[in-house]
């Protein structure tokens, strides 16, 4: 009876998941089975084949019935056409958006490639509430006008290496448009200009302009703005030896016709 009780205890330890953290079934010199983190030097480690020899493992049972078919969680448009496969459902005050991936031919890439973008029911989502393309940060002119460029490098949307990313990120670029940057063959390194905002609490517009010109050594972009009784100004400043690539813009209609919804 004592032997039977010991075998039952060993079986419970070996086959009941989550009961113990031991990793080996051991057979002691007096033929007792114990479960240890590591078998002692004089113990025999009971391998799966040894379990079968000792009658501790039976033959495999019959195969179970097939489970239900699985389907990717998708976003579809108003016509039921695929918008993309859902990779994430950000949970900020409820699930109002989804991150999706799909294949899409993009100008500049020369082939159909994977793209990733955030969507809501009304279409592609804006980046942190900004309705304009968030990639348009660099310019070639000292007044930050003309062709916009996207920063390329560490933690940016593009890279100097072709194929560095699994997918190209798409962003909303105003009503009815999306933007992206390719990098790779379009990458260039040089001196560019970027729009920065003066930092500080300036009591007058003249003080904000002086901070842009004197401290940042830049050129004001637009008039000073007031916020909470203080002034600040957008300032075009030089970024030396920076990596950049052109910003491409295409119509958002290639992604589908809103309203979008989840489907499976």
C-alpha atoms as a printed R data frame, in Angstrom:
    type eleno elety resid chain resno       x      y       z
1   ATOM     1    CA   UNK     A     1   0.000  0.000   0.000
2   ATOM     2    CA   UNK     A     2   2.933  2.270   0.749
3   ATOM     3    CA   UNK     A     3   4.392  1.630  -2.722
4   ATOM     4    CA   UNK     A     4   1.061  2.383  -4.382
5   ATOM     5    CA   UNK     A     5   0.748  5.673  -2.480
6   ATOM     6    CA   UNK     A     6   4.257  6.724  -3.517
7   ATOM     7    CA   UNK     A     7   3.599  5.925  -7.184
8   ATOM     8    CA   UNK     A     8   0.356  7.906  -7.094
9   ATOM     9    CA   UNK     A     9   2.176 10.889  -5.602
10  ATOM    10    CA   UNK     A    10   4.858 10.700  -8.286
11  ATOM    11    CA   UNK     A    11   2.235 10.453 -11.033
12  ATOM    12    CA   UNK     A    12   0.440 13.515  -9.669
13  ATOM    13    CA   UNK     A    13   3.699 15.476  -9.604
14  ATOM    14    CA   UNK     A    14   4.732 14.455 -13.122
15  ATOM    15    CA   UNK     A    15   1.438 14.683 -14.993
16  ATOM    16    CA   UNK     A    16  -0.486 17.422 -13.160
17  ATOM    17    CA   UNK     A    17   0.538 20.707 -14.816
18  ATOM    18    CA   UNK     A    18   1.369 23.626 -12.570
19  ATOM    19    CA   UNK     A    19   1.588 21.546  -9.347
20  ATOM    20    CA   UNK     A    20   5.364 21.525  -8.882
21  ATOM    21    CA   UNK     A    21   8.380 23.071 -10.512
22  ATOM    22    CA   UNK     A    22  10.535 19.888 -10.539
23  ATOM    23    CA   UNK     A    23  11.939 18.914 -13.892
24  ATOM    24    CA   UNK     A    24  13.198 15.294 -13.542
25  ATOM    25    CA   UNK     A    25  11.720 11.958 -12.522
26  ATOM    26    CA   UNK     A    26  14.340 10.009 -10.569
27  ATOM    27    CA   UNK     A    27  14.600  6.358  -9.454
28  ATOM    28    CA   UNK     A    28  16.517  5.957  -6.219
29  ATOM    29    CA   UNK     A    29  18.788  2.963  -5.409
30  ATOM    30    CA   UNK     A    30  15.948  1.409  -3.322
31  ATOM    31    CA   UNK     A    31  13.643  1.525  -6.418
32  ATOM    32    CA   UNK     A    32  11.598  4.486  -5.187
33  ATOM    33    CA   UNK     A    33  10.448  7.084  -7.692
34  ATOM    34    CA   UNK     A    34  10.839 10.750  -6.723
35  ATOM    35    CA   UNK     A    35  10.566 14.040  -8.545
36  ATOM    36    CA   UNK     A    36  13.465 16.465  -8.110
37  ATOM    37    CA   UNK     A    37  14.835 19.604  -9.713
38  ATOM    38    CA   UNK     A    38  17.913 17.496 -10.472
39  ATOM    39    CA   UNK     A    39  18.430 13.785  -9.787
40  ATOM    40    CA   UNK     A    40  21.095 12.922  -7.253
41  ATOM    41    CA   UNK     A    41  24.358 11.275  -8.304
42  ATOM    42    CA   UNK     A    42  23.224  7.760  -7.385
43  ATOM    43    CA   UNK     A    43  19.716  8.185  -8.816
44  ATOM    44    CA   UNK     A    44  18.655  6.961 -12.243
45  ATOM    45    CA   UNK     A    45  17.121  9.620 -14.477
46  ATOM    46    CA   UNK     A    46  13.905  8.127 -15.856
47  ATOM    47    CA   UNK     A    47  13.819  9.142 -19.517
48  ATOM    48    CA   UNK     A    48  10.669  8.869 -21.672
49  ATOM    49    CA   UNK     A    49  11.873  5.583 -23.165
50  ATOM    50    CA   UNK     A    50  12.669  4.258 -19.668
51  ATOM    51    CA   UNK     A    51   9.167  5.249 -18.514
52  ATOM    52    CA   UNK     A    52   7.726  3.010 -21.229
53  ATOM    53    CA   UNK     A    53   9.964  0.104 -20.146
54  ATOM    54    CA   UNK     A    54   8.830  0.505 -16.543
55  ATOM    55    CA   UNK     A    55   5.153  0.718 -17.488
56  ATOM    56    CA   UNK     A    56   4.844  4.379 -16.511
57  ATOM    57    CA   UNK     A    57   3.812  5.507 -20.015
58  ATOM    58    CA   UNK     A    58   1.086  3.896 -22.068
59  ATOM    59    CA   UNK     A    59   0.633  3.878 -25.834
60  ATOM    60    CA   UNK     A    60  -0.646  7.071 -27.496
61  ATOM    61    CA   UNK     A    61  -4.398  7.467 -27.594
62  ATOM    62    CA   UNK     A    62  -6.548  8.024 -30.668
63  ATOM    63    CA   UNK     A    63  -6.498 11.376 -32.426
64  ATOM    64    CA   UNK     A    64  -9.171 13.818 -31.355
65  ATOM    65    CA   UNK     A    65 -11.697 15.464 -33.660
66  ATOM    66    CA   UNK     A    66 -10.454 18.431 -35.725
67  ATOM    67    CA   UNK     A    67 -10.944 21.842 -34.171
68  ATOM    68    CA   UNK     A    68 -12.859 24.694 -35.749
69  ATOM    69    CA   UNK     A    69 -11.275 26.514 -38.669
70  ATOM    70    CA   UNK     A    70  -9.374 29.632 -37.641
71  ATOM    71    CA   UNK     A    71  -9.495 32.917 -39.524
72  ATOM    72    CA   UNK     A    72  -7.455 36.099 -39.267
73  ATOM    73    CA   UNK     A    73  -9.155 39.079 -37.669
74  ATOM    74    CA   UNK     A    74  -9.487 41.567 -40.498
75  ATOM    75    CA   UNK     A    75 -10.694 45.056 -41.247
76  ATOM    76    CA   UNK     A    76 -13.001 45.323 -44.260
77  ATOM    77    CA   UNK     A    77 -14.425 48.358 -46.014
78  ATOM    78    CA   UNK     A    78 -17.993 49.353 -46.861
79  ATOM    79    CA   UNK     A    79 -18.010 46.895 -49.789
80  ATOM    80    CA   UNK     A    80 -16.655 43.973 -47.761
81  ATOM    81    CA   UNK     A    81 -13.222 44.208 -49.430
82  ATOM    82    CA   UNK     A    82 -10.161 43.538 -47.311
83  ATOM    83    CA   UNK     A    83  -8.421 46.574 -45.835
84  ATOM    84    CA   UNK     A    84  -5.839 44.525 -43.936
85  ATOM    85    CA   UNK     A    85  -5.123 41.862 -41.327
86  ATOM    86    CA   UNK     A    86  -5.281 43.142 -37.745
87  ATOM    87    CA   UNK     A    87  -1.975 42.961 -35.863
88  ATOM    88    CA   UNK     A    88  -2.951 45.065 -32.845
89  ATOM    89    CA   UNK     A    89  -5.977 46.609 -31.170
90  ATOM    90    CA   UNK     A    90  -4.643 49.528 -29.096
91  ATOM    91    CA   UNK     A    91  -6.655 49.866 -25.906
92  ATOM    92    CA   UNK     A    92  -6.821 53.548 -25.069
93  ATOM    93    CA   UNK     A    93 -10.178 54.383 -23.476
94  ATOM    94    CA   UNK     A    94 -11.795 51.592 -25.467
95  ATOM    95    CA   UNK     A    95 -10.896 49.922 -28.740
96  ATOM    96    CA   UNK     A    96 -11.571 52.570 -31.395
97  ATOM    97    CA   UNK     A    97  -8.657 51.801 -33.739
98  ATOM    98    CA   UNK     A    98  -6.722 48.893 -35.204
99  ATOM    99    CA   UNK     A    99  -3.254 48.421 -36.697
100 ATOM   100    CA   UNK     A   100  -3.453 46.466 -39.952
101 ATOM   101    CA   UNK     A   101  -0.997 44.978 -42.459
102 ATOM   102    CA   UNK     A   102  -1.551 44.265 -46.140
103 ATOM   103    CA   UNK     A   103   0.296 44.084 -49.453
104 ATOM   104    CA   UNK     A   104   0.139 47.131 -51.701
105 ATOM   105    CA   UNK     A   105   2.027 48.416 -54.762
106 ATOM   106    CA   UNK     A   106   3.705 51.681 -53.781
107 ATOM   107    CA   UNK     A   107   5.459 54.200 -56.045
108 ATOM   108    CA   UNK     A   108   9.135 54.267 -55.182
109 ATOM   109    CA   UNK     A   109   9.327 50.626 -54.148
110 ATOM   110    CA   UNK     A   110   8.995 49.133 -57.617
111 ATOM   111    CA   UNK     A   111   7.024 46.119 -56.419
112 ATOM   112    CA   UNK     A   112   4.137 45.034 -54.227
113 ATOM   113    CA   UNK     A   113   5.245 45.333 -50.592
114 ATOM   114    CA   UNK     A   114   3.797 44.962 -47.132
115 ATOM   115    CA   UNK     A   115   2.484 48.156 -45.559
116 ATOM   116    CA   UNK     A   116   1.283 48.879 -42.019
117 ATOM   117    CA   UNK     A   117  -1.135 51.614 -40.973
118 ATOM   118    CA   UNK     A   118  -3.661 52.555 -38.245
119 ATOM   119    CA   UNK     A   119  -7.352 52.689 -39.107
120 ATOM   120    CA   UNK     A   120 -10.574 53.782 -37.459
121 ATOM   121    CA   UNK     A   121 -14.117 53.395 -38.725
122 ATOM   122    CA   UNK     A   122 -13.823 56.557 -40.844
123 ATOM   123    CA   UNK     A   123 -10.556 55.580 -42.571
124 ATOM   124    CA   UNK     A   124  -6.829 55.828 -41.853
125 ATOM   125    CA   UNK     A   125  -6.189 57.263 -38.409
126 ATOM   126    CA   UNK     A   126  -4.186 60.434 -37.784
127 ATOM   127    CA   UNK     A   127  -0.848 60.312 -35.973
128 ATOM   128    CA   UNK     A   128  -1.259 61.623 -32.412
129 ATOM   129    CA   UNK     A   129  -4.095 63.851 -33.554
130 ATOM   130    CA   UNK     A   130  -2.009 65.559 -36.271
131 ATOM   131    CA   UNK     A   131  -4.068 65.670 -39.509
132 ATOM   132    CA   UNK     A   132  -0.989 66.433 -41.642
133 ATOM   133    CA   UNK     A   133   1.758 64.028 -42.685
134 ATOM   134    CA   UNK     A   134   3.969 63.547 -39.597
135 ATOM   135    CA   UNK     A   135   6.946 62.549 -41.779
136 ATOM   136    CA   UNK     A   136   7.347 65.997 -43.391
137 ATOM   137    CA   UNK     A   137   9.977 67.301 -40.979
138 ATOM   138    CA   UNK     A   138  13.042 68.167 -43.101
139 ATOM   139    CA   UNK     A   139  13.500 70.701 -45.904
140 ATOM   140    CA   UNK     A   140  16.298 71.802 -48.226
141 ATOM   141    CA   UNK     A   141  15.728 75.551 -47.783
142 ATOM   142    CA   UNK     A   142  16.507 77.706 -44.734
143 ATOM   143    CA   UNK     A   143  12.885 78.887 -44.504
144 ATOM   144    CA   UNK     A   144  11.543 75.281 -44.294
145 ATOM   145    CA   UNK     A   145   9.511 75.477 -47.479
146 ATOM   146    CA   UNK     A   146   9.360 73.451 -50.672
147 ATOM   147    CA   UNK     A   147   9.711 69.668 -50.999
148 ATOM   148    CA   UNK     A   148   9.338 67.953 -47.599
149 ATOM   149    CA   UNK     A   149  11.685 65.161 -46.567
150 ATOM   150    CA   UNK     A   150  11.393 62.468 -43.923
151 ATOM   151    CA   UNK     A   151  14.135 61.819 -41.348
152 ATOM   152    CA   UNK     A   152  15.771 58.417 -41.909
153 ATOM   153    CA   UNK     A   153  17.776 56.556 -39.289
154 ATOM   154    CA   UNK     A   154  17.386 54.930 -35.885
155 ATOM   155    CA   UNK     A   155  13.778 54.909 -34.656
156 ATOM   156    CA   UNK     A   156  12.585 56.611 -37.859
157 ATOM   157    CA   UNK     A   157  10.139 55.559 -40.574
158 ATOM   158    CA   UNK     A   158  12.853 54.782 -43.145
159 ATOM   159    CA   UNK     A   159  16.411 53.529 -43.337
160 ATOM   160    CA   UNK     A   160  19.462 53.904 -45.555
161 ATOM   161    CA   UNK     A   161  19.390 50.128 -46.171
162 ATOM   162    CA   UNK     A   162  16.981 48.621 -48.696
163 ATOM   163    CA   UNK     A   163  14.639 46.084 -47.095
164 ATOM   164    CA   UNK     A   164  15.568 47.081 -43.540
165 ATOM   165    CA   UNK     A   165  11.922 46.935 -42.434
166 ATOM   166    CA   UNK     A   166   9.375 44.146 -42.838
167 ATOM   167    CA   UNK     A   167   6.724 46.712 -43.789
168 ATOM   168    CA   UNK     A   168   6.454 50.366 -44.824
169 ATOM   169    CA   UNK     A   169   4.456 52.565 -42.449
170 ATOM   170    CA   UNK     A   170   1.647 54.668 -43.955
171 ATOM   171    CA   UNK     A   171   0.383 57.864 -42.312
172 ATOM   172    CA   UNK     A   172  -2.551 60.151 -42.860
173 ATOM   173    CA   UNK     A   173  -1.578 63.227 -44.880
174 ATOM   174    CA   UNK     A   174  -4.621 65.476 -44.839
175 ATOM   175    CA   UNK     A   175  -8.058 64.621 -46.162
176 ATOM   176    CA   UNK     A   176  -8.052 61.778 -48.657
177 ATOM   177    CA   UNK     A   177  -4.293 61.173 -48.714
178 ATOM   178    CA   UNK     A   178  -1.633 58.988 -47.083
179 ATOM   179    CA   UNK     A   179   2.129 59.506 -46.961
180 ATOM   180    CA   UNK     A   180   5.198 57.304 -46.551
181 ATOM   181    CA   UNK     A   181   8.971 57.288 -47.030
182 ATOM   182    CA   UNK     A   182  10.969 54.573 -48.758
183 ATOM   183    CA   UNK     A   183  14.616 55.213 -47.894
184 ATOM   184    CA   UNK     A   184  17.075 52.715 -49.366
185 ATOM   185    CA   UNK     A   185  17.940 53.986 -52.882
186 ATOM   186    CA   UNK     A   186  16.215 57.308 -52.124
187 ATOM   187    CA   UNK     A   187  18.213 57.880 -48.933
188 ATOM   188    CA   UNK     A   188  20.615 60.784 -48.792
189 ATOM   189    CA   UNK     A   189  22.824 62.249 -46.102
190 ATOM   190    CA   UNK     A   190  23.559 65.939 -45.800
191 ATOM   191    CA   UNK     A   191  22.597 69.218 -44.155
192 ATOM   192    CA   UNK     A   192  18.861 69.864 -43.974
193 ATOM   193    CA   UNK     A   193  16.524 72.254 -42.196
194 ATOM   194    CA   UNK     A   194  13.828 71.321 -39.690
195 ATOM   195    CA   UNK     A   195  11.031 73.200 -37.946
196 ATOM   196    CA   UNK     A   196  11.552 73.480 -34.200
197 ATOM   197    CA   UNK     A   197   9.546 75.381 -31.629
198 ATOM   198    CA   UNK     A   198  11.127 77.817 -29.231
199 ATOM   199    CA   UNK     A   199  11.207 76.558 -25.673
200 ATOM   200    CA   UNK     A   200  10.580 78.919 -22.806
201 ATOM   201    CA   UNK     A   201   8.060 81.375 -21.464
202 ATOM   202    CA   UNK     A   202   8.388 84.578 -23.491
203 ATOM   203    CA   UNK     A   203   6.275 87.534 -22.354
204 ATOM   204    CA   UNK     A   204   6.437 89.336 -25.728
205 ATOM   205    CA   UNK     A   205   6.474 88.288 -29.428
206 ATOM   206    CA   UNK     A   206   9.848 90.022 -29.817
207 ATOM   207    CA   UNK     A   207  11.396 87.812 -27.119
208 ATOM   208    CA   UNK     A   208  10.188 84.638 -28.877
209 ATOM   209    CA   UNK     A   209  11.630 85.832 -32.203
210 ATOM   210    CA   UNK     A   210  14.939 86.710 -30.539
211 ATOM   211    CA   UNK     A   211  15.190 83.209 -29.062
212 ATOM   212    CA   UNK     A   212  14.737 81.691 -32.525
213 ATOM   213    CA   UNK     A   213  17.313 83.944 -34.190
214 ATOM   214    CA   UNK     A   214  19.930 84.243 -31.448
215 ATOM   215    CA   UNK     A   215  19.818 81.009 -29.458
216 ATOM   216    CA   UNK     A   216  18.653 78.550 -32.151
217 ATOM   217    CA   UNK     A   217  20.364 80.485 -34.997
218 ATOM   218    CA   UNK     A   218  17.288 79.903 -37.114
219 ATOM   219    CA   UNK     A   219  14.684 81.750 -39.120
220 ATOM   220    CA   UNK     A   220  11.103 82.320 -37.859
221 ATOM   221    CA   UNK     A   221   8.369 80.375 -39.659
222 ATOM   222    CA   UNK     A   222   5.139 82.346 -39.379
223 ATOM   223    CA   UNK     A   223   4.214 84.862 -36.666
224 ATOM   224    CA   UNK     A   224   4.565 84.240 -32.907
225 ATOM   225    CA   UNK     A   225   1.659 82.442 -31.248
226 ATOM   226    CA   UNK     A   226   0.281 82.902 -27.756
227 ATOM   227    CA   UNK     A   227  -0.492 80.102 -25.337
228 ATOM   228    CA   UNK     A   228  -1.453 80.679 -21.697
229 ATOM   229    CA   UNK     A   229  -0.328 84.308 -21.817
230 ATOM   230    CA   UNK     A   230   3.132 83.448 -23.183
231 ATOM   231    CA   UNK     A   231   4.538 83.495 -26.712
232 ATOM   232    CA   UNK     A   232   6.358 80.911 -28.796
233 ATOM   233    CA   UNK     A   233   7.309 80.670 -32.463
234 ATOM   234    CA   UNK     A   234   8.120 77.959 -34.979
235 ATOM   235    CA   UNK     A   235  11.743 78.239 -36.019
236 ATOM   236    CA   UNK     A   236  13.566 76.768 -39.058
237 ATOM   237    CA   UNK     A   237  16.923 75.431 -37.819
238 ATOM   238    CA   UNK     A   238  19.840 73.597 -39.425
239 ATOM   239    CA   UNK     A   239  20.354 69.835 -38.956
240 ATOM   240    CA   UNK     A   240  23.844 68.848 -40.024
241 ATOM   241    CA   UNK     A   241  24.847 65.440 -41.396
242 ATOM   242    CA   UNK     A   242  21.277 64.131 -41.176
243 ATOM   243    CA   UNK     A   243  19.715 61.219 -43.066
244 ATOM   244    CA   UNK     A   244  16.596 61.909 -45.117
245 ATOM   245    CA   UNK     A   245  14.395 60.610 -47.928
246 ATOM   246    CA   UNK     A   246  11.564 62.123 -50.023
247 ATOM   247    CA   UNK     A   247   8.010 61.934 -48.721
248 ATOM   248    CA   UNK     A   248   5.601 60.172 -51.089
249 ATOM   249    CA   UNK     A   249   1.873 60.911 -51.083
250 ATOM   250    CA   UNK     A   250  -0.915 58.798 -52.618
251 ATOM   251    CA   UNK     A   251  -4.694 58.769 -52.434
252 ATOM   252    CA   UNK     A   252  -6.196 57.026 -49.419
253 ATOM   253    CA   UNK     A   253  -8.791 55.374 -51.664
254 ATOM   254    CA   UNK     A   254  -6.286 52.578 -52.415
255 ATOM   255    CA   UNK     A   255  -6.900 51.334 -48.873
256 ATOM   256    CA   UNK     A   256 -10.665 50.943 -49.289
257 ATOM   257    CA   UNK     A   257 -13.955 52.791 -48.992
258 ATOM   258    CA   UNK     A   258 -15.003 53.790 -45.437
259 ATOM   259    CA   UNK     A   259 -16.704 53.063 -43.173
260 ATOM   260    CA   UNK     A   260 -14.394 50.284 -42.022
261 ATOM   261    CA   UNK     A   261 -15.334 47.473 -39.637
262 ATOM   262    CA   UNK     A   262 -13.863 44.365 -38.073
263 ATOM   263    CA   UNK     A   263 -14.574 40.979 -39.667
264 ATOM   264    CA   UNK     A   264 -13.405 37.373 -39.377
